[in-house]
């Protein structure tokens, strides 16, 4: 598959995946469809924007003209990264999550079915499984989402699988654990803590800080997605995890050490509503396809800190309030439509 539509490609994981594809496959052609909401940043792909193999199209996955785009560029495969993805934002204003994550996914599936796309890959999350105290989630575990965000992703997953069973569409789904790395919007835990500390600001830690996440470098996720895209079995789901469980408190303390700060910089805050305690994934299904995470967490975290330290021109505008004001306006406008 050489002609791909990547939706949400100006976001964190999507932009890293586009760069990964262009670096690995000389003959590939990538069309990036992105609405450029607050987390979609053209700067994430400034280094490839003049590559003749790369095309950017500003648009919405819920737009009725997606099928025309697929025909125009003779798209062979779709990888759908486009999503509203921040739990706190979903609690404040859930409607946009339903519109993008479920309605938008439905529109893409219909376009793929109408145009005969060879493969559709849905990017999902371990959060659809909910929380687990001991053991690990497999792909057969029941879906028990805890937030409007994870519920919208679970709904999209079920819709994708239904299109395989009902219409025979060739689909695969990846569910990854928490990603970290360069170009991640500084509302998520690791980039928020790094950038706050670089500005000598305290880091807000939910509750007791003992919530556990499995951390995965974004480039290891990209290689896992690529493996599933080319070798995954149609109609199947594949977990992608880093086998690297850490509490949020451990992450905070490690970042304090890397940035030469003390624990006075940790500011406990009220816990998030419906906060899942622990995520853990069994990735044996993907490992059977000869995938392994390659980036050691300690090295990857140190390199991530160095990237944010070296790129203040990228993240400082995002924390200036301009993007937050954009989101506030979106939320207020949408909220007025909700019952």
C-alpha positions in Angstrom: 0.0 0.0 0.0 1.7 3.1 -1.3 -1.0 5.8 -1.3 -2.3 6.5 2.2 -4.7 9.0 3.7 -3.6 9.9 7.2 -6.4 11.7 9.1 -5.4 13.9 12.1 -1.8 13.9 10.7 -1.0 17.3 12.2 -1.4 16.0 15.7 1.1 14.3 18.0 1.1 10.7 17.0 -0.2 11.3 13.4 2.7 13.7 12.6 5.3 11.3 14.0 3.7 8.5 11.9 3.8 10.5 8.7 7.5 11.3 9.3 8.1 7.6 10.0 6.4 6.5 6.8 8.3 9.0 4.6 11.5 7.9 6.2 10.9 4.2 5.8 9.1 3.9 2.4 10.7 5.9 -0.4 7.7 5.1 -2.8 4.9 6.0 -0.4 2.5 8.9 -1.0 0.8 10.5 2.0 -2.2 12.7 2.1 -2.7 14.4 5.5 -6.3 15.4 6.2 -6.5 17.6 9.3 -9.0 20.1 10.6 -6.3 22.0 12.5 -8.2 22.4 15.8 -6.2 23.4 18.8 -3.9 20.3 18.9 -3.4 20.1 15.1 -0.3 22.1 14.5 1.2 22.6 11.0 4.6 23.2 12.7 4.7 19.5 13.6 5.4 18.7 9.9 7.3 21.8 8.8 10.3 19.6 7.9 8.4 17.5 5.3 5.9 20.1 3.9 8.0 20.5 0.7 8.4 16.7 0.2 6.8 15.9 -3.2 5.4 12.7 -1.6 3.4 14.6 1.0 0.1 16.5 0.5 -1.7 18.5 3.2 -5.5 19.0 3.0 -7.3 21.1 5.6 -10.6 19.5 6.3 -12.9 17.6 8.6 -13.3 13.8 8.6 -17.1 14.4 9.0 -17.1 16.3 5.6 -19.2 14.6 2.9 -16.5 15.2 0.4 -14.0 12.7 1.9 -14.9 10.1 -0.7 -14.0 12.6 -3.5 -10.6 13.1 -1.8 -10.0 9.3 -1.7 -10.8 9.0 -5.4 -8.7 12.0 -6.4 -5.6 10.7 -4.8 -6.3 7.0 -5.5 -6.0 6.2 -1.8 -5.3 2.5 -1.0 -5.4 2.7 2.8 -6.7 5.0 5.6 -5.1 5.4 9.0 -7.5 7.4 11.2 -5.8 9.3 13.9 -8.3 12.1 13.9 -9.9 12.4 17.3 -10.7 14.6 20.3 -8.4 13.0 22.8 -8.1 14.8 26.1 -10.1 13.3 29.0 -10.5 16.6 31.0 -11.8 18.3 27.9 -14.3 15.5 27.3 -15.6 16.0 30.8 -16.1 19.7 30.2 -17.7 19.4 26.8 -18.4 15.8 25.5 -20.4 16.7 22.4 -17.3 17.5 20.2 -15.9 14.0 21.1 -19.0 12.3 19.9 -19.1 14.3 16.7 -15.4 13.7 15.8 -14.7 10.3 17.3 -18.0 8.5 16.3 -19.7 10.6 13.6 -16.4 11.3 11.9 -15.3 7.7 12.0 -18.7 6.7 10.5 -18.2 9.1 7.6 -14.7 7.7 6.9 -15.9 4.1 6.9 -18.7 5.0 4.5 -16.2 6.8 2.2 -13.9 3.8 2.4 -16.7 1.4 1.5 -17.9 3.5 -1.4 -14.4 3.9 -3.0 -13.1 0.4 -2.4 -10.2 1.3 -0.1 -8.0 -1.8 0.5 -7.5 -1.3 4.3 -8.8 0.9 7.1 -6.8 1.2 10.3 -8.5 2.8 13.3 -6.2 4.3 16.0 -7.7 3.6 19.4 -6.6 3.6 23.0 -6.2 1.3 26.0 -8.7 3.6 27.8 -11.6 1.8 26.2 -11.0 -1.1 28.6 -11.4 1.0 31.7 -9.3 0.3 34.8 -7.7 -2.9 35.9 -6.3 -3.6 39.4 -4.2 -6.7 38.6 -3.2 -8.5 35.4 -3.5 -7.1 31.8 -6.1 -6.4 29.3 -6.2 -8.6 26.1 -7.9 -7.7 22.9 -10.8 -9.9 24.1 -11.4 -8.0 27.3 -14.7 -6.2 27.6 -14.9 -2.5 26.9 -15.7 -0.5 30.1 -14.8 3.1 29.3 -14.9 5.6 32.2 -15.0 9.0 30.5 -16.8 10.6 27.5 -13.5 10.5 25.6 -12.9 6.7 26.1 -16.6 6.0 25.5 -16.5 7.8 22.2 -13.4 5.8 21.2 -15.1 2.6 22.3 -18.1 3.4 20.2 -15.9 4.1 17.2 -14.1 0.8 17.6 -17.4 -1.1 17.7 -18.6 0.7 14.6 -15.4 -0.1 12.7 -15.7 -3.8 13.6 -19.4 -3.7 12.6 -18.4 -2.5 9.1 -16.1 -5.5 8.8 -18.8 -8.0 9.8 -21.7 -6.4 7.9 -20.0 -5.0 4.8 -16.8 -7.0 4.6 -14.6 -3.9 4.8 -11.0 -4.7 5.6 -10.4 -3.1 8.9 -7.9 -3.3 11.8 -7.7 -1.5 15.1 -4.7 -0.6 17.3 -5.1 0.2 21.0 -2.0 1.8 22.4 -1.0 2.7 25.9 0.1 6.2 27.0 2.5 7.7 24.4 5.2 10.2 25.0 7.8 11.9 22.8 8.4 15.0 20.7 5.6 17.2 19.4 3.0 16.2 22.1 0.6 19.0 22.9 1.5 20.4 26.4 -1.8 19.5 28.0 -0.8 15.9 28.5 1.1 14.8 31.6 4.7 14.5 30.4 4.9 17.6 28.2 2.9 19.6 30.7 5.2 18.7 33.5 8.3 19.3 31.4 7.3 22.7 30.1 6.0 23.8 33.5 9.3 22.9 35.1 11.2 24.7 32.3 9.2 27.8 33.2 9.8 27.2 36.9 6.1 26.5 37.5 4.7 23.8 39.7 3.3 20.5 38.2 -0.3 19.6 39.1 -0.5 16.0 40.3 -4.0 14.4 40.5 -5.0 12.8 43.8 -2.3 10.7 45.5 -0.3 10.4 42.3 -0.5 6.6 42.4 -2.5 6.1 39.2 -0.5 3.7 36.9 0.1 4.0 33.2 2.0 1.9 30.7 4.3 4.3 28.8 5.2 3.8 25.1 7.5 6.0 23.0 5.6 7.4 20.1 8.1 6.0 17.6 7.5 2.5 19.0 3.8 3.1 18.6 4.5 4.1 15.0 6.3 0.9 14.2 3.5 -1.1 15.8 0.9 0.7 13.7 3.0 0.1 10.6 3.2 -3.6 11.5 -0.6 -3.9 11.9 -1.2 -1.9 8.7 0.9 -4.3 6.6 0.6 -7.6 8.5 -2.5 -7.5 10.8 -5.4 -9.8 10.1 -8.6 -8.1 8.8 -11.2 -7.6 11.5 -8.7 -7.9 14.4 -7.7 -5.6 17.2 -4.0 -5.3 18.3 -2.8 -3.9 21.6 0.4 -1.8 21.5 2.1 -1.3 24.9 5.5 -0.4 26.2 5.7 -2.9 29.1 6.7 0.1 31.2 4.3 0.7 34.1 5.0 3.8 36.2 2.8 5.8 38.6 2.2 9.4 37.9 4.2 10.3 41.0 7.2 8.3 39.7 7.0 10.2 36.4 6.9 13.5 38.3 9.9 12.6 40.4 11.9 11.4 37.5 11.2 14.7 35.6 12.2 16.7 38.6 15.5 14.9 38.7 16.1 15.4 34.9 15.3 19.1 35.3 17.2 19.6 38.5 14.1 20.6 40.5 13.0 19.5 44.0 9.7 18.0 45.2 8.4 21.3 46.3 7.5 21.8 42.7 4.8 19.1 42.9 1.3 20.6 43.6 -1.4 18.0 44.6 -4.8 18.8 43.0 -8.2 17.3 43.4 -8.5 14.0 41.5 -10.1 13.9 38.1 -13.7 12.6 37.9 -13.9 8.9 37.0 -10.1 8.7 37.1 -8.9 5.1 36.1 -6.5 3.7 38.5 -4.4 1.4 36.3 -4.0 0.5 32.7 -2.0 -2.6 31.5 -1.9 -4.3 28.1 -1.1 -7.8 27.0 0.6 -7.3 23.6 1.4 -10.9 22.8 -0.8 -10.8 19.7 1.2 -8.0 18.1 4.5 -9.5 19.3 3.6 -12.6 17.3 3.9 -10.4 14.3 7.6 -9.8 15.4 7.0 -6.3 16.8 8.9 -5.2 19.9 9.3 -1.8 21.6 12.8 -0.6 21.0 13.2 2.6 23.0 14.2 2.3 26.6 12.0 4.5 28.8 14.8 6.2 30.7 16.6 7.1 27.5 13.4 8.1 25.7 12.3 10.3 28.6 15.6 12.0 28.8 15.6 12.6 25.0 12.0 14.0 25.3 13.1 16.4 28.0 16.0 17.5 25.8 13.6 18.0 22.8 11.3 20.3 24.8 14.2 22.2 26.2 15.6 22.8 22.7 12.2 23.7 21.1 10.7 26.5 23.2 9.5 28.2 20.0 7.3 25.2 19.4 5.6 24.9 22.7 5.6 28.4 24.2 2.9 29.7 21.8 0.8 26.7 22.6 0.8 27.7 26.3 0.3 31.4 25.7 -3.4 31.2 26.0 -4.3 31.6 22.3 -5.2 28.0 21.9 -7.0 27.8 25.3 -9.1 30.8 24.2 -9.9 29.0 21.0 -11.1 25.9 23.0 -13.1 28.0 25.4 -15.0 29.6 22.5 -15.6 26.2 20.9 -16.9 24.8 24.2 -19.2 27.8 24.9 -20.7 27.6 21.4 -21.3 23.9 21.6 -22.5 24.0 25.2 -25.3 26.4 24.1 -26.6 23.6 21.8 -26.6 20.9 24.4 -29.7 20.2 26.6 
